[in-house]
Amino acid sequence: MGKMLGGDEEKDPDAAKKEEERQEALRQEEEERKAKYAKMEAEREAMRQGIRDKYGIKKKEEREAEAQAAMEANSEGSLTRPKKAIPPGCGDEPEEEDESILDTVIKYLPGPLQDMFKK
């Protein structure tokens, strides 16, 4: 009745000790839970690594690191971004190709026609 009227609450002399023990138990349970899940994850990772080794698969981080190293090696000493690769046939050499194609066609023509085109 004292609580309802705003009086002093009844205090348990061991309440602080019980609360401390409860907090300690919660911390201990949390540590045990984390250890359990860390162990399970380590087992899973060992299984994953076995599969990677068996099939020759690389980890995503390893692939990204190799790709980054390749990009850095290509752009080493360059002040600009890396150039895009130009596909074959798309360049400044179409005239040379035209001449070689014409020469190839002329080779297959009969003798008198070859003489006409060579003049």
C-alpha positions in Angstrom: 0.0 0.0 0.0 2.9 2.3 0.6 3.9 2.1 -3.1 0.5 3.2 -4.3 0.5 6.3 -2.1 4.0 7.3 -3.2 5.7 6.1 -0.1 9.1 4.4 0.1 9.5 1.3 -2.0 10.5 -1.8 -0.2 14.1 -2.5 -1.1 15.6 -5.9 -1.2 19.0 -5.8 0.4 20.2 -8.3 -2.1 18.6 -6.7 -5.2 21.9 -5.1 -6.4 23.8 -8.4 -5.9 21.0 -10.3 -7.8 21.0 -7.8 -10.6 24.8 -8.0 -10.9 24.6 -11.9 -11.0 21.9 -11.7 -13.7 23.9 -9.3 -15.8 27.0 -11.6 -15.5 24.9 -14.6 -16.5 23.6 -12.8 -19.5 27.2 -11.8 -20.6 28.4 -15.4 -20.1 25.5 -16.8 -22.2 26.2 -14.2 -24.9 29.9 -15.2 -25.0 29.0 -18.9 -25.2 26.5 -18.2 -28.0 29.1 -16.2 -30.0 31.7 -19.0 -29.5 29.2 -21.6 -30.7 28.4 -19.7 -33.8 32.1 -18.9 -34.5 32.9 -22.6 -34.3 30.0 -23.5 -36.6 31.1 -20.8 -39.1 34.7 -22.1 -39.0 33.4 -25.6 -39.8 31.4 -24.3 -42.7 34.4 -22.3 -44.0 36.5 -25.5 -43.9 33.9 -27.3 -45.9 33.7 -24.4 -48.4 37.5 -24.4 -48.8 37.4 -28.1 -49.5 34.9 -27.6 -52.2 37.0 -24.7 -53.7 40.1 -26.8 -53.7 38.3 -29.8 -55.3 36.9 -27.8 -58.1 39.6 -25.2 -58.5 37.4 -22.2 -57.5 38.9 -19.0 -56.1 37.4 -16.9 -53.4 35.6 -13.8 -54.5 38.2 -11.7 -52.6 41.1 -13.5 -54.3 39.5 -12.9 -57.8 39.0 -9.2 -57.0 42.5 -8.8 -55.7 44.0 -10.4 -58.9 41.8 -8.2 -61.1 42.9 -5.1 -59.1 46.6 -6.1 -59.4 46.2 -6.6 -63.1 44.7 -3.2 -63.5 47.4 -1.6 -61.4 50.1 -3.4 -63.5 48.5 -2.1 -66.7 48.3 1.5 -65.5 51.7 1.5 -63.8 53.5 4.7 -64.8 50.4 6.2 -66.5 48.8 9.4 -65.4 45.5 8.7 -67.1 42.9 6.1 -66.9 43.6 2.8 -68.7 42.7 2.8 -72.4 40.0 0.5 -73.7 41.1 -2.3 -75.9 40.6 -1.7 -79.6 39.1 -4.7 -81.4 41.1 -6.0 -84.4 40.0 -4.4 -87.7 39.1 -1.1 -86.1 42.1 1.0 -86.5 44.3 3.2 -88.8 45.2 0.3 -91.2 42.2 -0.1 -93.6 44.2 1.1 -96.6 46.8 -1.6 -96.2 44.2 -4.2 -95.9 42.5 -3.0 -99.1 45.7 -3.3 -101.0 46.4 -6.7 -99.8 42.8 -7.8 -100.6 43.2 -6.4 -104.1 46.5 -8.2 -104.6 44.9 -11.4 -103.4 42.1 -11.0 -106.0 44.5 -10.2 -108.8 46.5 -13.4 -108.0 43.4 -15.5 -108.9 42.7 -13.7 -112.2 43.8 -15.2 -115.5 47.2 -13.9 -116.8 46.0 -11.3 -119.3 43.6 -9.7 -116.7 46.5 -9.7 -114.1 48.5 -7.7 -116.6 45.7 -5.2 -117.1 45.3 -4.5 -113.4 49.0 -4.2 -112.8 49.4 -1.4 -115.3 
